[in-house]
Amino acid sequence: KQHWWTVAQQRVSALVQSDPFINFVLVVIVFNTVSMAIDHECDRCAQAYCRKFKGVLEAANLFFAAVFLIEMGLKLVGLGPQRYVKSKANIFDAIIVILSLAETPNNIVNYNCYMRSRPCADYNLCDAGLGGLTVLRTFRLLRVVKLLRAFPDVQKQIRILVSVMSSVAALIVLIILFILIFCILGMNIFGANIMDDPELVYNGSSVFVRLPWEPGGELRYGTVIQMDHFNHTNTPWRVAIRFGTEQSVQDAIQLPPTGAFWAAVGEDAGLGVPSIVGVSPRMNFDDLPHAVVSTFEVLTMSNWNEQLYIGVKAQGPLSGVFFYALIAIGTWMLLNLFIAILIQGFAEQKAIKYRQNMKHLQLTMVHYMSHESKDEQEVATRIEELFEVFDEDESGDIDIYELSEGLLKLKIALRPKELQDVMRKYDTTSTGTIEFDEFVQMMLEMKREKEKEEAGTTLRKPGKHHKGKGKAMPFIKRDADEKV
């Protein structure tokens, strides 16, 4: 008599692997996705529905978290911890559940906040919840990934993509080195040389400043750190110098100890006042982070012509070679090569799957035909019986639909293209169907191909006492005699 725990574990295991349970979890995931999609910002005071709407969403999130927790618990009981952690999908689900549990106190606080009567202004504090834990609601989006269970073909494509990525790892490293080289080259050519209209200045922008007391009128590169039009009417922009802040340079340009001074914009600057003569554009090569973004923008050919015009205006026509070389080598060669390798990888995976399916077809058909039988009459009878399995309408031939249905009865699932290849190969009369004589030839050809493969395997893997000769040779001789 089995122990009660063993019986319970077997029943739970059958439950979690049953179609109704899996479909129920998928339905819950769909509703969870819908609840996240319909959430939106609304005025909790002016719009009466808003408070209840937000509260219902918080309650729904608690319900979904509970369902996923129960699912994980049932799988741990039914499958056991060892079998549970063997599946990467289960590990991913466990991470989602743990993150949901960490967010649960925040959901409870928010739910109580929305559902209780309180002054209108206090409802705006409900989303604050437990402070930093509110960021965990971002991880709710990971639940949508669980929908992949319902799409095996998508899972297959993801596995193929992961396997292909290993083959392009070296190319990815080459692309990164290429981007780094052009970033450094762009910083040397265009660094602190590209500027826009000074009227476009804003708090936090990088600017070029001319100091009236500095001999030679050299431009200094800095960042606007403060804006004050009330206390500094004539010089409302406080600029911090980014380069040349050494003590010797500070003394020469009369820079304050803080490294910053107040400046005006262009024509608004009076005599003896620092003036902002230009603003560094959003895409520039002034430092490495901006250079990386600018280089990647040109690689994607997004607004690259504007970058070209700005660069040529700043450094002359020859600087355009930089952008042409970046596009020609980076975009047309490296990125297209990357895409080509990905496409080739997908094609190779499909070709491998095609060969596996055709090999499975050959082995299954030969097995049903012969089944280790040496009697020719018995083999012929088996071929006739197998033909009748495919010829459902008893018309004396097999069309592509009957071929598909017959193979499914033999637990062989071929894709439409593979079915067409089989029809094209064995339909020697080009009638669009496989007649009985063609079916016999198909079976005999599959049998011969199997025998050749077995003979080749014997030759490639000789026994201990014969190295490539001896007992393996009669297979080749017998096959040659049959052809003669």
C-alpha positions in Angstrom: 0.0 0.0 0.0 1.4 3.4 -1.0 2.0 6.1 1.5 -0.6 8.8 1.5 2.0 11.4 0.6 3.0 9.5 -2.5 -0.6 9.2 -3.6 -1.2 12.9 -3.1 2.0 13.8 -4.9 0.9 11.7 -7.9 -2.5 13.3 -8.1 -1.1 16.8 -7.8 1.5 16.0 -10.5 -1.3 14.8 -12.8 -3.2 18.0 -12.0 -0.4 20.5 -12.8 0.4 18.7 -16.1 -3.2 18.4 -17.2 -4.6 20.6 -20.0 -7.4 22.2 -17.9 -4.9 23.4 -15.3 -2.5 24.8 -17.9 -5.3 26.5 -19.8 -6.6 28.0 -16.6 -3.2 29.5 -15.8 -3.0 30.9 -19.3 -6.4 32.6 -19.0 -5.3 34.2 -15.7 -2.1 35.5 -17.5 -4.3 37.0 -20.2 -6.5 38.8 -17.7 -3.4 39.9 -15.8 -2.1 41.4 -19.0 -5.4 43.1 -19.7 -5.5 44.6 -16.2 -2.0 46.1 -16.7 -3.0 47.4 -20.1 -6.1 49.3 -18.9 -4.4 51.0 -16.0 -4.0 54.8 -16.6 -3.6 58.0 -14.7 -6.7 59.8 -13.6 -7.8 62.6 -11.2 -8.7 60.9 -8.0 -10.6 63.9 -6.8 -12.4 65.2 -9.9 -13.3 61.8 -11.3 -15.4 59.7 -9.0 -14.6 56.3 -10.7 -10.9 56.8 -10.4 -10.5 55.7 -6.7 -12.6 52.6 -7.1 -10.9 51.8 -10.4 -7.4 52.0 -8.8 -8.6 49.9 -5.8 -10.0 47.2 -8.0 -6.7 47.0 -10.0 -4.8 46.6 -6.7 -7.1 43.8 -5.6 -6.8 42.1 -9.0 -3.0 42.2 -8.7 -3.3 40.5 -5.3 -5.5 37.8 -6.8 -3.1 37.2 -9.7 -0.2 37.0 -7.3 -2.1 34.5 -5.2 -2.9 32.3 -8.3 0.8 32.3 -9.4 1.9 31.4 -5.8 -0.6 28.5 -5.7 0.6 27.3 -9.1 4.2 27.3 -7.9 3.3 25.5 -4.7 1.3 22.8 -6.5 4.2 22.3 -8.9 6.7 22.0 -6.1 4.5 19.4 -4.4 3.6 17.5 -7.6 7.0 17.5 -9.4 9.2 17.7 -6.4 11.9 20.3 -5.9 14.5 18.5 -8.0 12.2 18.1 -11.1 10.9 21.6 -10.5 14.2 23.4 -10.8 15.3 21.4 -13.8 12.9 23.5 -15.9 14.1 27.0 -16.7 10.5 28.1 -17.2 9.7 27.0 -13.6 12.7 29.0 -12.3 11.6 32.0 -14.2 8.1 31.6 -12.8 9.5 31.3 -9.3 11.4 34.6 -9.7 8.2 36.3 -10.8 6.3 35.0 -7.8 9.0 36.1 -5.3 9.0 39.6 -6.8 5.2 39.6 -6.6 5.4 38.6 -2.9 7.8 41.5 -2.2 5.3 43.9 -3.7 2.3 42.4 -1.8 2.5 44.7 1.2 2.5 47.7 -1.1 -0.6 46.4 -2.9 -2.4 46.0 0.5 -1.6 49.5 1.6 -2.7 51.0 -1.7 -5.9 49.0 -1.7 -6.8 50.2 1.8 -5.9 53.7 0.9 -8.2 53.8 -2.1 -11.2 52.0 -0.5 -11.4 54.0 2.7 -13.1 57.4 2.9 -10.6 60.2 3.4 -10.0 63.8 2.3 -9.7 64.2 -1.4 -6.1 65.4 -1.4 -5.0 62.3 0.6 -5.8 60.0 -2.3 -2.9 61.4 -4.2 -0.6 59.8 -1.6 -1.9 56.3 -2.2 0.5 55.4 -4.9 3.4 56.2 -2.6 2.7 53.0 -0.8 5.8 51.8 0.9 8.2 54.1 -0.8 11.0 52.3 -2.7 8.9 49.1 -3.1 6.7 50.8 -5.7 9.4 50.1 -8.3 8.6 46.4 -8.0 5.4 47.0 -9.9 7.6 47.3 -13.0 8.3 43.6 -12.7 4.6 42.8 -13.2 5.4 43.0 -16.9 7.4 39.8 -16.6 4.2 37.9 -16.2 3.4 38.6 -19.8 6.3 36.4 -20.8 4.5 33.5 -19.3 2.2 33.6 -22.3 5.0 32.1 -24.4 3.8 28.7 -23.0 0.8 29.0 -25.3 3.0 29.5 -28.4 5.5 26.6 -28.9 6.6 28.0 -32.3 7.6 31.3 -30.6 9.6 29.3 -28.0 11.3 27.5 -30.8 12.3 30.7 -32.6 13.7 32.1 -29.3 15.8 28.9 -28.8 17.1 29.2 -32.4 17.9 32.9 -31.8 19.9 32.0 -28.6 21.8 29.2 -30.4 22.6 31.5 -33.3 23.8 34.3 -31.1 26.9 32.2 -30.1 28.0 32.2 -33.7 27.9 36.0 -34.0 29.6 36.7 -30.7 33.0 37.4 -32.5 31.2 39.8 -34.9 29.5 41.6 -32.0 33.0 42.2 -30.4 34.2 43.5 -33.8 31.3 45.9 -34.1 31.9 47.2 -30.6 35.6 47.8 -31.4 34.6 49.5 -34.6 32.3 51.8 -32.7 34.9 52.6 -30.1 37.5 53.5 -32.8 35.1 55.9 -34.6 34.0 57.4 -31.2 37.7 58.3 -30.4 38.2 59.5 -34.0 35.1 61.7 -33.8 36.2 63.1 -30.4 39.5 64.1 -32.0 37.8 65.7 -35.1 34.7 67.3 -33.7 35.2 67.4 -29.9 34.2 70.8 -28.5 34.0 72.2 -32.1 30.3 71.7 -32.9 27.9 74.4 -31.6 24.3 75.6 -32.2 22.6 78.9 -31.8 23.3 80.3 -28.2 19.6 81.2 -27.9 18.9 77.5 -27.5 20.6 77.5 -24.1 18.8 75.7 -21.2 19.7 74.6 -17.7 22.0 71.6 -18.0 23.2 72.3 -21.5 26.8 72.3 -22.6 27.9 75.7 -23.8 30.9 77.6 -25.3 31.7 80.7 -23.3 34.0 83.7 -24.3 35.7 85.4 -21.3 36.3 89.1 -22.2 39.4 89.4 -20.0 41.1 86.3 -21.4 43.7 87.3 -24.1 43.1 85.9 -27.5 39.4 85.4 -27.0 39.7 81.6 -26.5 36.4 79.8 -26.1 35.9 77.9 -22.8 33.7 74.7 -22.7 31.3 74.4 -19.7 27.9 73.3 -18.4 25.0 75.5 -17.3 24.4 74.5 -13.7 21.9 77.3 -12.6 19.5 79.7 -14.1 18.4 82.8 -12.2 16.7 85.7 -14.1 15.5 87.4 -10.8 18.8 88.0 -9.0 21.0 88.1 -12.1 19.1 90.0 -14.7 22.0 90.7 -17.0 23.9 87.4 -16.5 21.2 84.8 -15.7 23.2 81.7 -16.6 25.7 80.2 -14.2 28.3 78.2 -16.1 30.8 75.7 -14.6 34.0 75.3 -16.7 34.6 71.6 -17.5 38.2 71.8 -18.7 41.1 74.0 -17.7 40.3 74.2 -14.0 43.9 73.7 -12.9 45.1 76.4 -10.4 47.4 78.0 -13.0 44.6 78.2 -15.5 42.2 79.6 -13.0 44.6 82.4 -12.1 45.1 83.2 -15.8 41.4 83.4 -16.7 40.4 84.9 -13.3 38.1 81.9 -12.6 36.5 81.9 -9.1 37.4 79.0 -6.7 34.0 77.4 -7.4 35.0 77.0 -11.0 31.8 78.8 -12.2 30.7 82.3 -13.1 27.5 84.1 -14.3 27.2 84.7 -18.1 24.8 86.2 -20.6 23.7 85.0 -24.0 25.2 86.4 -27.2 24.2 90.0 -27.9 22.7 90.4 -24.4 26.2 90.4 -22.9 27.6 93.9 -22.1 31.2 95.0 -22.0 33.3 93.0 -19.6 30.6 90.3 -19.2 31.2 86.6 -20.0 29.0 85.6 -23.0 27.6 82.3 -24.2 28.4 82.2 -27.9 27.2 78.7 -28.7 25.4 75.6 -27.4 26.6 72.1 -27.9 23.9 70.1 -29.8 22.3 67.1 -28.3 24.3 64.8 -30.6 28.0 65.7 -30.2 31.5 64.2 -29.7 32.5 66.3 -26.7 32.9 63.2 -24.5 32.8 59.5 -24.8 29.1 58.9 -23.7 27.9 61.5 -26.2 30.3 60.2 -28.9 28.9 56.6 -28.5 25.3 57.8 -28.9 26.2 60.0 -31.9 28.1 57.2 -33.6 25.3 54.7 -33.0 22.8 57.2 -34.4 24.8 57.5 -37.6 25.2 53.7 -37.8 21.4 53.3 -37.8 21.3 56.1 -40.5 18.8 58.0 -38.3 19.1 61.7 -39.1 22.7 61.1 -40.2 22.5 63.8 -42.9 21.9 66.5 -40.3 24.9 65.2 -38.3 26.9 65.4 -41.6 25.9 69.0 -42.3 26.7 70.1 -38.7 30.1 68.4 -38.8 31.0 69.8 -42.2 29.9 73.3 -41.1 32.2 73.1 -38.0 35.3 71.4 -39.5 35.1 71.7 -43.3 34.2 69.4 -46.2 36.9 66.8 -45.5 35.3 66.0 -42.2 32.4 64.4 -44.2 34.7 61.5 -45.0 34.2 60.4 -41.3 30.5 60.0 -41.8 30.8 58.3 -45.2 33.3 55.8 -43.9 31.2 55.1 -40.8 28.1 54.3 -42.9 30.0 52.4 -45.6 31.9 50.1 -43.2 29.7 50.0 -40.2 26.2 50.0 -41.7 26.6 48.5 -45.1 29.2 45.9 -44.2 29.3 45.0 -40.5 25.6 45.4 -39.6 24.4 43.8 -42.8 26.9 40.9 -42.2 25.4 40.5 -38.7 21.9 40.3 -40.1 23.1 37.8 -42.8 24.7 35.5 -40.2 21.4 35.6 -38.1 19.4 34.7 -41.2 21.9 31.9 -42.1 21.6 30.5 -38.6 17.9 30.3 -38.8 18.1 28.7 -42.2 20.6 26.1 -40.9 18.4 25.3 -38.0 15.4 24.8 -40.4 17.6 22.6 -42.6 18.7 20.4 -39.6 15.0 20.1 -38.6 14.1 19.2 -42.2 16.7 16.4 -42.3 15.6 15.1 -38.9 12.0 14.9 -40.1 12.8 13.2 -43.4 15.1 10.7 -41.5 12.2 10.0 -39.1 9.9 9.5 -42.0 12.3 7.0 -43.6 12.9 5.0 -40.5 9.2 4.8 -39.6 8.0 3.8 -43.1 10.7 1.1 -43.4 9.8 -0.2 -39.9 6.2 -0.5 -40.8 7.1 -2.1 -44.2 9.5 -4.8 -43.1 9.6 -5.1 -39.3 12.6 -7.4 -39.5 10.7 -9.7 -42.0 12.7 -11.5 -44.7 9.6 -13.0 -46.4 8.9 -11.1 -49.7 5.2 -12.0 -49.6 4.8 -10.6 -46.1 6.7 -7.4 -47.1 4.4 -7.0 -50.1 1.3 -7.4 -47.9 2.6 -4.8 -45.4 3.1 -2.3 -48.3 -0.5 -2.9 -49.5 -1.8 -2.4 -45.9 0.2 0.7 -45.5 -1.0 2.1 -48.8 -4.6 1.5 -47.7 -3.9 3.5 -44.5 -3.0 6.5 -46.7 -5.6 6.0 -49.4 -8.7 7.0 -47.3 -11.0 7.6 -50.3 -9.9 4.3 -51.9 -9.3 6.1 -55.2 -6.1 4.2 -55.9 -3.8 7.1 -55.4 -2.6 9.4 -52.5 -2.9 13.2 -52.7 -1.0 15.6 -50.5 -3.9 15.8 -47.9 -4.1 12.0 -47.6 -0.4 11.9 -47.3 -0.5 14.4 -44.4 -3.3 12.6 -42.6 -1.7 9.2 -43.1 1.7 10.4 -41.7 -0.1 11.9 -38.7 -1.6 8.4 -38.0 2.0 7.1 -37.9 2.9 10.0 -35.6 4.9 11.8 -38.2 4.3 15.5 -38.5 5.8 17.2 -41.6 5.5 20.8 -42.5 3.7 21.8 -45.8 7.0 22.4 -47.6 8.3 18.9 -46.5 5.1 17.3 -47.7 5.5 19.0 -51.1 9.1 17.8 -51.3 7.9 14.2 -50.7 5.2 14.5 -53.4 7.6 16.1 -55.8 10.3 13.4 -55.3 8.1 10.3 -55.6 5.4 11.5 -58.0 7.3 10.4 -61.1 4.3 10.9 -63.4 3.7 14.5 -62.3 0.0 13.8 -61.7 -0.1 15.5 -58.3 -0.7 12.2 -56.5 1.3 9.1 -55.6 -0.1 6.0 -57.2 0.4 2.5 -55.9 3.4 1.7 -58.2 5.0 5.0 -57.1 4.2 4.2 -53.5 6.0 0.8 -53.8 9.0 2.5 -55.4 9.0 5.0 -52.6 9.1 2.3 -49.9 11.8 0.3 -51.7 13.9 3.4 -52.2 13.6 4.3 -48.5 14.6 0.8 -47.7 17.7 0.9 -50.0 18.7 4.3 -48.5 18.5 2.9 -45.0 20.6 -0.2 -46.0 23.2 2.1 -47.6 23.4 4.2 -44.4 23.8 1.1 -42.3 26.6 -0.1 -44.6 28.3 3.3 -44.5 28.1 3.3 -40.7 29.7 -0.1 -40.6 32.5 1.1 -42.8 33.1 4.2 -40.8 33.1 2.3 -37.5 35.0 -0.9 -38.1 35.2 -3.6 -35.4 38.2 -4.3 -33.1 39.7 -6.9 -35.4 39.2 -5.3 -38.8 40.2 -1.8 -39.6 38.0 -0.7 -42.5 38.0 -4.1 -44.3 36.6 -7.6 -43.9 33.1 -8.2 -42.7 31.8 -4.7 -43.8 32.7 -5.2 -47.4 29.9 -7.7 -48.3 27.3 -5.0 -47.8 28.8 -3.0 -50.6 29.2 -6.0 -52.8 25.6 -7.2 -52.2 24.3 -3.7 -53.0 26.3 -3.6 -56.2 25.0 -7.0 -57.2 21.4 -5.8 -56.7 22.0 -2.8 -58.9 23.4 -5.0 -61.6 
